Amino acid sequence: MQFFLEVLLGGLLTGIMYSMVALGFVLIYKASGVFNFAQGAMVFFAALTAVGLHDLGLSLWLAIPLTMLVMIVLAMAIEKIVLRPLVNQPEITLFMVTIGLTFFIEGLAQAIWGASVRKLEMGIDDVPLEYLLDTLGIAISQFDLVAAGIAFVLVAGLAMFFSKTKVGRALRAVADDHQAALSIGIPLQQIWVIVWGVAGFVALVAGLLWGARNGVQFALTFVALKALPVLILGGFTSVPGAIVGGLIIGASEKIAEVYLGPYVGGGIEGWFPYVLALLFLLARPEGLFGEKIIRRI
């Protein structure tokens, strides 16, 4: 039982970090009604910019706010150059644009800072927490606990902000119909800048945490792919759904790897979440917290 709890808690902590990555997708989708394929590239760009500034001699705590300013400038540039000319265009058009943004952002990051793997130290040791190990016999990483705490606070704060404020209501109106939102005085451009800026902030936090664990490298872009099963389970339009979906995916992949992996040769952790998401699509395609879409034909 102690071993099961250790595996389960480790999976839940990892799942909270998945939720943080998925949150960036949810924010963009709620504002534009399109899946932002570039979120993984934004995670990579933010982490590489922060560690690049740190390597230039700046302290990490100065590099982080400077990176946030860079992400805000990037959000403003994306809104003005890319999104503004595509107001009220089909969703597939915006989706294809985010694919192009992915390659542009990845290339820009590596052109500025290089493509080598960078080490990021945040002062949090990746060692078992002694209190849990001594009292319960459960080995849970101190880094995982701190990272999960940061991710939970971030997700909960943004959930409250977008559900209880005027910006959140305006965001939902923009997602429903761009032209209708403009007709009632909602500043579409400002909403998009805010949402892309917040998504950039989420990408920065996710990039720093995942970069501190696995190194700041191009592989960070693939971390975002683990957010896809999270979104399918939780729903593309739900911030709480991103939390629940992340917990389910994180816990299930760890348990599957430990208890089912030996029977299929191991490596099940990499693909099991996608199988789970596929099965879930057959039963509830809109997700646990997603809104059912009814279209008049």
C-alpha positions, 0 to 999 in steps of 0.5 A: 500500500505504501508503494501504491501511495508513492506511485499515486502521489508522484503521478498526481504531482506530475499531473498538476504540472501537466495541468499548467501546460494545458491551461495555456491551451485552454486560455487561447481556445476560450479567447479565439475558439481555436487550438493553439498549436504553438503553446509548446513552442512558447514554453520552449521560447520562454524557458530558453530566454530566461536561461539565456539571460541568466547565462549573460550574467543576470540573476535568475530572479531578474531574468524571469521578469525580463522574460515576462516582458519579452513574452508580453511583447511577443503577445502584442506582436502576434495580435497585431501582425497575425491575429488582427487581420484574421478576425472572424475567419474560419477556425481552421485558418487560425489553427493553421496560423498557430502551426506556422507560429510554432515553427517561427517561434522555435526557430527564433528561440534557437537563432537567438540563444542557440540549440544546446541543452542548458541546465537550469538551477532554481535552488530546489533539490530533487531529493525525497522529502525526509519528513514523508520518508521517515514518517510514512515511508513514502519517497516523494521528491521535494522538487515535485512538491514545490513545483506542484504547489506553484502550478496549483496556485497558478491554475487556481488563481487564473481560474478565479480571474477568468471566471469572476472578472469582466475580462473573463466574461469578455473572453467568453463573448469573444470566443463565441463570436468575434463580430458580435463581441465587437458590436457590443464594444468589447475591445477584441484586440485588447482581449487577445493581447491579455490572453496571449500575454497570460498564456505566455506567463503560463508558458514561462512558469511551465518552461522554468519548472520542466526545464529545471527538471529535464534541462532547457532543450528542444524536447520541452516542445513535446511536453505540450503534447502530454497536454492533449489527453488532459484537454480531451478528458477535462474539456477544451473550454474548462480551466477546472477541467484542465486541473482534473484532467491533468490529475487523471492523466498523471496518476493513470500513466504512473500506475499503468507504467508500474502495474501494466508495464511489465506485461507489455515490455515497459514504456507504457507511460509514453503512450497510455495517456493517448489510449485513455484519451481515445477511449474517453472520446468514444464515451464523452467527446466534449470532456468532463467539463466541456460544453456540448456544441449544438449546431443548426444544420 
